[in-house]
């Protein structure tokens, strides 16, 4: 899917991602509330088709029920969508920010939330039937390790679904995302489209599907517990 994104609608969230990527922030309750507002706006105006397709692709691969992890859950606003798509027995949210988790607990009582680092998840291997991560890999210093951690805690036969923004390394808080930058991203992510255009079937549990959205601004990846994390599965500034 390569429709044209509205960069005006996208810009505020892109600046927020750049801030989280480039600075270690002490997130207050006020910041958590502001983040939730901006993230919801981004989802509604820009990312909704990509998110819906990713959750549909992922949930179709496994039976209903089981345990789902929302990795980098933030304020927990993805929980209702995860519940609707996977219809799990339980949902766990993990995040590094206490303020974000406090907000998540206010938003929903239908999930368990705990503090933890995506680079060293506080769970045993083979714990979850599905793992979902949205808009977090591009903010981490080592997204490859985070994805490997998500795969570690995933059960054999389970599914990992994650989305990220291909945010250029030079894009900084306060910048405005220029259409010329989108052209560069469009070209840089064509390999993703070629490699992910077809489902890669390995066996009953191993599976990979990569989709490019909004001219490459957004990438969604759905993986089984299958394989090495390859460069084309990562945000462009981490390859």
C-alpha positions in Angstrom: 0.0 0.0 0.0 1.6 3.2 -1.1 -1.0 6.0 -0.8 0.2 9.5 -0.1 0.4 10.5 3.6 -0.8 13.9 4.9 2.5 15.2 6.2 0.8 18.0 8.1 -1.2 15.5 10.1 1.9 13.3 10.6 4.4 15.9 11.6 3.6 16.3 15.3 3.9 12.5 15.9 7.1 12.3 13.9 8.6 15.0 16.1 7.6 13.2 19.2 9.2 10.0 17.9 12.4 11.9 17.2 12.4 13.3 20.7 12.0 9.8 22.2 14.7 8.4 19.9 17.3 11.1 20.6 16.8 11.9 24.2 16.3 9.9 27.4 13.2 11.5 28.8 11.8 11.3 32.3 8.1 10.9 31.3 5.7 12.7 33.7 2.0 12.2 33.9 1.5 15.4 31.8 3.8 14.1 29.1 2.1 10.7 29.1 -1.3 12.4 28.6 0.1 14.5 25.8 1.7 11.5 24.2 -1.6 9.6 24.2 -3.4 12.5 22.5 -0.8 12.9 19.8 -0.6 9.1 19.2 -4.3 8.7 19.0 -4.4 11.5 16.5 -1.7 9.9 14.4 -3.5 6.5 14.4 -6.8 8.1 13.3 -5.5 10.4 10.6 -2.5 8.6 9.2 -1.8 5.0 10.4 -5.2 3.4 10.8 -5.2 1.3 7.6 -1.7 0.0 8.3 -2.6 -0.9 11.9 -5.8 -2.6 11.0 -4.2 -4.7 8.2 -1.3 -5.7 10.5 -3.6 -6.9 13.3 -5.8 -8.7 10.8 -2.8 -10.4 9.2 -1.4 -11.4 12.6 -4.6 -12.6 14.3 -5.5 -14.8 11.4 -2.4 -16.9 12.0 -3.3 -18.2 15.5 -6.3 -19.5 17.3 -8.4 -17.2 19.5 -7.5 -17.2 23.2 -4.1 -17.5 24.8 -1.8 -14.8 26.1 -0.8 -11.6 24.2 1.9 -9.1 25.1 1.7 -5.4 24.2 5.4 -4.6 24.1 6.1 -0.9 24.6 2.5 -0.4 25.5 2.7 3.2 26.5 -0.6 4.4 27.8 -2.4 1.2 26.8 -4.6 2.7 24.1 -3.8 -0.2 21.8 -5.3 -2.7 24.3 -8.9 -2.6 22.9 -7.7 -3.2 19.4 -5.6 -6.1 20.5 -8.5 -7.6 22.4 -10.8 -7.2 19.4 -8.3 -8.8 17.0 -7.0 -11.7 19.0 -9.8 -12.3 21.6 -7.1 -13.5 24.0 -7.6 -15.0 27.5 -5.2 -12.3 28.9 -3.2 -9.3 27.8 0.0 -8.0 29.4 1.5 -4.6 28.7 5.1 -3.7 29.3 6.8 -0.3 29.2 9.8 1.4 30.7 7.8 4.5 31.8 6.0 4.4 35.2 3.9 7.4 34.2 2.8 5.7 31.0 1.9 2.6 32.9 0.0 4.6 35.5 -2.0 6.1 32.6 -2.5 2.7 31.1 -4.0 1.4 34.3 -6.4 4.3 34.4 -7.4 3.6 30.8 -8.2 -0.1 31.3 -8.6 -2.7 34.0 -8.7 -5.6 31.5 -4.9 -6.0 31.2 -2.0 -6.5 33.5 0.8 -3.9 33.2 4.4 -4.2 34.3 7.6 -2.2 34.0 10.3 -3.6 31.8 12.8 -3.0 29.1 12.2 -4.3 25.5 15.9 -5.0 25.2 15.7 -7.4 28.2 12.0 -8.4 28.6 11.1 -9.6 32.2 9.5 -12.8 31.0 10.4 -16.4 30.5 11.0 -17.7 27.0 8.0 -19.1 25.2 5.5 -17.2 27.4 3.1 -15.5 24.9 1.0 -16.7 22.0 1.3 -13.3 20.3 3.4 -10.1 20.8 2.4 -6.7 19.4 4.6 -3.6 19.3 3.6 -0.3 17.7 5.7 2.8 17.2 8.4 1.8 19.6 11.2 0.0 17.6 12.2 3.2 15.8 12.8 4.9 19.2 15.2 2.2 20.5 19.0 2.2 20.3 18.9 -1.5 19.2 15.6 -2.5 17.6 17.1 -5.7 16.3 17.7 -6.9 19.9 14.2 -5.8 20.9 12.7 -7.9 18.1 14.8 -10.8 19.1 13.6 -10.4 22.7 10.0 -10.4 21.4 10.7 -13.6 19.5 12.3 -15.2 22.5 9.2 -14.7 24.7 7.0 -15.9 21.8 5.7 -19.5 21.9 6.5 -21.8 19.0 3.5 -21.4 16.7 2.9 -17.9 17.9 3.0 -14.6 16.0 4.9 -11.3 16.4 3.4 -8.1 14.8 5.2 -4.8 14.9 4.9 -1.5 13.2 7.4 1.4 12.9 7.9 4.7 11.2 10.9 5.0 8.9 12.1 8.2 10.5 15.3 9.6 8.9 18.3 9.8 11.2 18.7 13.5 10.5 15.1 14.4 11.4 15.1 16.2 14.7 12.5 17.5 17.1 11.4 20.9 15.8 12.0 19.9 12.2 9.1 19.8 9.7 8.9 16.7 7.6 9.5 17.8 4.0 8.1 16.0 0.9 11.6 15.5 -0.4 12.4 13.3 2.7 9.4 11.2 1.9 10.8 10.6 -1.6 14.0 9.4 -0.1 12.1 7.0 2.2 10.0 5.8 -0.7 13.1 4.8 -2.6 14.9 3.4 0.4 12.0 1.1 1.4 11.3 -0.4 -2.0 13.5 -3.4 -1.1 11.0 -4.0 1.8 8.2 -4.1 -0.6 10.0 -6.5 -2.9 11.1 -8.8 -0.1 7.8 -8.7 1.8 5.3 -8.6 -1.1 4.8 -12.4 -0.8 4.3 -14.4 2.3 7.4 -16.4 3.2 6.2 -19.7 4.4 8.7 -21.8 6.3 6.6 -24.4 8.2 3.4 -24.4 10.3 4.8 -21.9 12.8 7.4 -20.0 10.8 6.1 -17.1 8.8 7.2 -13.6 7.6 5.2 -10.9 6.0 6.4 -7.3 5.5 4.2 -4.5 4.2 5.0 -1.0 3.2 2.4 1.8 3.7 2.1 5.5 3.0 5.0 5.5 0.5 7.3 3.7 2.9 6.7 6.1 5.9 5.2 3.1 7.8 6.3 -0.5 7.7 4.4 -3.4 9.3 6.1 -6.8 10.0 4.4 -10.0 11.0 6.8 -12.8 12.0 6.4 -16.4 13.2 9.1 -17.8 15.5 11.1 -18.5 12.4 14.2 -16.9 11.5 17.0 -14.4 11.9 16.0 -10.7 12.1 17.2 -9.3 8.8 18.1 -5.7 8.0 14.9 -5.2 5.8 12.9 -6.0 9.0 14.3 -2.9 10.7 13.6 0.9 10.5 15.8 2.4 7.7 18.0 4.4 10.1 19.0 1.1 11.9 20.0 -1.0 8.9 
